[in-house]
């Protein structure tokens, strides 16, 4: 079966072979989802090669389907200078890898709305994780094809779509040559620490998908778009919880009378976080060796689902995870409060991290693109706006819930992670502020909005998914489905 996706004035097309009927191990159910179709003028067949996604997914014994994805070519716009822009940034061609995901979708819409030419690259595996593990978004989310069509109907702006795996370098090469990006925003990684700790197969998948995918992006930039600016989503979790202040990427130390500025020490706490550390090292090396320009955004914990763009229509709604595998602390607490479930604090609750509103995520990416790194420069920005402990978040949600008439309780549960539950934490985050970030801080009105959002969709909550069954100390060796 050949699926053709197209918009008017298509000039270049590429084809990737994929199996739309997927099967994991014998204990997993098959997954099949049809793609929407339309017509496309010409096509070029492209063979799909091995990738971590294809290793994780066992193909069903059925004929393969091919999927034709189209892209329009446009003139190239040079990146701007390495300084804060005094004028609105010029439109650029921006490739958003992982643009169907939580941060990626909001970012793609935001950049398109700002006048940039945007292409989404995604293999849609995040949706498959939900099917595989029996999870669901609090919000109903439409297909990527419906989302993009809705966006164009509302704004007249086209977002190009490339369905494929960045771990397949031939697919990625064709995508780069077709779209010719000025900047690449890389969200295309397995982003959950608990997911990476379920069992051996998912730990391996996380490492292969994240590290090899990023390596492929680096090689594609080197081979096809040397001036392209890489904006890579890292994580504050790379740093761990040291007993000293966390700097932004680098630290100057004096040892035995000699002084040097070195990458800040990393103390990753899961196979996911370790993959991010490997990414950072690989990017830093290629900046030095090949002159690549890159910005590593070490992001804190993101909360919320609404941005100006996703609010424009219900079909543009972003996903909102509340489960024990992909849900983040504040989002989970708001859903728990909305359905009358006690807020589940892991251990002593002193775990402190940086947090930010998803509206600030898209703003930070925009600022990084408008003020690109220099060739050969590896910049690191700590991307968060406030610091909270888990206990502090629980107290804020409890107080906000009472104002809405909710009976909110808090319980301490055994910590499934291996982490310090009481510790010093002071991370610097000034560089994005200096570039012009205007933070949306966690005010009472914002908490009220989050809780009302959770209440609106509370009938979609699956209570069996509230608690996690993933333990850092009891990680299995065989693939399994998280117990429902």
GULUMDREN-635571 format. One record per residue (C-alpha): residue in one letter; x, y, z. Coordinates in steps of 0.25 Angstrom, whole numbers, plus 2048, in hexadecimal, padded with zeros to 3 digits. Layout:
! GULUMDREN-635571
AXYZ...
***
This chain:
! GULUMDREN-635571
X800800800X80680E7FCX80281A805X8048277FFX804834807X805841800X8028507FFX8018597F3X80D85D7ECX8158507F0X8238507E9X82A8457F0X8268387F5X82C82C7FCX82781E800X82A81680CX82680780EX82080481BX8177FA821X80A800826X8067F382DX8107F1839X8127E6843X81B7E684FX81E7DA857X8147CE858X80F7D4865X80B7E285EX7FF7E5855X8017E9846X7FF7F7843X7F97FC836X7F580A832X7F180F824X7F781B81EX7EF826817X7F1827808X7F08317FDX7F88327F0X8068367EDX80C8397DFX8198317DFX8218277E8X82E8227EAX82F8147F1X8398137FDX83C807805X83B807814X84780281CX8487FC82AX845805836X843804845X834806842X8347FA838X83C7F1842X8327F584DX8267F2844X8257E483EX81E7E5830X8127DD82EX8137D2823X80C7DB819X8107E380CX8167F080FX80F7FD80DX816809807X81481780CX817823802X81A83080AX81B83D802X82284A804X8238577FDX83185E7FAX83386C7FEX83F8767FEX848875809X849880814X85688281BX85788182AX85888E832X86489383BX86888E848X861898851X85489D856X84B8A184AX8468AF84AX83C8AC83FX8338A183DX83B895837X83A893828X832887824X83A87A823X83886C81FX83786482CX83685582DX83085083AX83484283CX82983B846X81F846842X81383D845X81783C854X814844860X81F84F85FX82184D850X81285084CX81185C854X81E86184EX81B85E840X80E866840X815872847X82087383DX816872832X80E87C838X81A885839X81C88482AX82687A828X82586E81EX824862827X825853824X82284882EX82A83B82EX824830836X823821836X81682283FX81C818849X817820855X80981C851X80D80E850X81380E85EX805812864X7FF80685CX8097FD861X809801870X7FA803870X7FB812873X7F481E86EX7F582D86DX7EC835877X7E883D86BX7E283685EX7ED839853X7EA837844X7F383183AX7FF839835X7F983A827X7EC84082DX7F484A836X7FC84F82AX7F0851821X7E885882CX7F486182EX7F486581FX7E586781FX7E687182BX7F3878827X7F6876818X80487181DX809863818X81185A821X819850819X81884181EX82383781DX81F829823X82B821826X83681D830X843826831X84A81A835X849816826X85481F821X84F81D812X841822816X84782E81EX851831812X845832808X83D83B812X849845814X84B846805X83C848803X83985280DX84785980FX84685E81DX84C86A823X84A865831X846857837X83F856844X841848849X836843852X83683584BX83B82D857X834823861X83382D86CX82E825878X838820883X82E816889X82C81087AX83B80E879X83A806886X82F7FD883X8387F187EX8447EE876X83E7F0868X8397FE86BX846802872X84D7FE865X84280485CX844812864X853812862X85380E853X84781684FX84D823856X85C822854X85B81C846X850826842X858832847X86582D840X85D82B833X85883A834X86783E836X86C83782AX86083C822X86384A826X872848823X86F842815X86484A810X862857818X86F85B81FX869869823X85D863829X85B866838X85785A841X84E85D84CX84E851855X84584E860X84E84986CX84A84787AX84D84D888X84E83E88CX85B83D886X861845892X85B83D89DX85A8438ABX8698488AEX86C84F8BBX87085B8B4X86A8658ABX86686089DX86C869892X86786A884X86F85F87DX87D863882X88586588FX89286C891X89A86489BX8A88668A1X8B08598A4X8BE8588A9X8C08678A6X8BB866898X8AE86B893X8A5866887X897867882X89185A880X88385387DX87B85388AX87C844890X87083C88DX869832896X85E82C88EX853824896X84D81B88BX85081487EX848820878X85082A87FX85D82387BX85982486CX85883386DX866834873X86B82B867X86483585EX86A841864X87883B863X876837854X871845851X87C84C858X886844851X880846843X880855846X88F855849X89284B83DX889850832X88585E836X87685B838X86E86583FX86686084BX85D864857X85A85A861X84E85D869X84F856877X84085787AX839855887X82C84E88AX821854881X813856885X80685A87EX800858871X7FB86586BX80286E862X7FC87A85AX7FC87184EX7F6864854X7EB86C859X7E687084BX7DF863849X7DB856850X7E284E845X7EF855848X7EF851857X7FC84C85DX7FE83F864X7FE83F873X80483387AX800830889X80582188AX81081C892X81981A885X81882787DX811830887X81983B88DX81784089CX80E84C89BX805846890X803839898X8008418A5X7F584989EX7EF83D898X7EF8368A5X7E98418ACX7DE8438A1X7D98348A3X7DB8348B2X7E782B8B2X7F282E8BDX7FE8358B8X80982B8B7X8168308BDX8228278BAX82A8258C7X82D8318D0X82983B8C5X8358448C6X8398418B7X83B84E8B1X83B8528A2X83A85D899X82C85F892X826867887X819869880X818863872X81587186DX823874871X82986886AX82486D85DX82987B860X837876864X83886E857X83487A84FX83F883856X84A879854X846878845X846888844X85388984BX85B87D845X86987784AX87587A842X87B870839X883866842X87C86B84EX875862858X86C86A861X86486586DX85886C872X85186787FX84386887BX83A86A887X83387688EX83187189DX8368668A7X82C85E8AFX82D8528B8X8238478B6X81D84B8C4X81C8598C0X8148568B3X80B84D8BBX8088588C5X8058628BAX7FC8588B3X7F58558C0X7F28648C3X7EE8678B5X7E585B8B5X7DE8608C2X7DA86D8BBX7D38658B1X7CC85C8BBX7D48508B9X7D88478C5X7E78458C2X7EF83C8CBX7FE8388CAX80482A8CCX8138268CCX81681A8C4X8228118C3X82C8188B9X82D80F8ADX83A8178A8X8488178ADX84A8268B1X84D82F8BDX8408338C4X84683F8CBX8518478C5X8578548C1X8528598B4X8568678AEX85786789EX85A874896X85187888BX854886886X858884878X84A883872X84588E87BX850897875X84B893867X83E89886BX83688D871X829892878X826887882X818882885X81987F894X81187589CX80787F8A1X7FA87C8A8X7F287F89CX7FA876894X7F886B89EX7E986D89DX7EA86C88EX7F185F88FX7E8859899X7DC85E891X7E2858884X7E484A88BX7D584B891X7D084D883X7D684087EX7D583888BX7CC82E885X7D782987BX7E0826887X7E4817889X7E6815898X7EF809895X7F981188FX7FB81B89AX8058138A2X81280F89BX81780089BX825803896X8308018A1X83E80689FX8437FA8A8X83A7EF8A2X83C7F2893X8397E588BX8417DF880X8367DA877X82C7E3870X81F7E5877X8137ED877X8117F6883X8067F088CX7F87F688A
***
